[in-house]
């Protein structure tokens, strides 16, 4: 019986203490319009006026790290972009050289064929040597 009274007393004191602890919270409730959007509500939320010194130090360290990472990332991005541009210039130059070689090769080949045809046409006495002759009739048994 004594244990029950002790437990009831502790619970009653706990409830009284919690009411005092909750009374120190500074909550403000605002009634919003029926057509309010979530953005309207989010914009109203505010952080505490005073930040702890630990939070200020941590945020300063975090901002320093973020700034350093951003600058490192920017330098890396610029380096990658320059390497990409140089690679693109090299590939374009190689493609131009291949195209020029192909044009020269095609021109030489066409020129050679034209000269060969001209020689064939200039030969007296018939078709050029590389053309097949008329078919022969097979011997009769």
ZICOR-V262283 format. One record per pair of residues at least 12 apart in sequence whose ideal C-beta (glycine too) atoms are under 6 Angstrom apart, sorted by sequence separation. I is the first residue (numbers start at 1). J is the second residue. If there is no record, write none. Layout:
BEGIN
I;J / I;J
END
This chain:
BEGIN
none
END
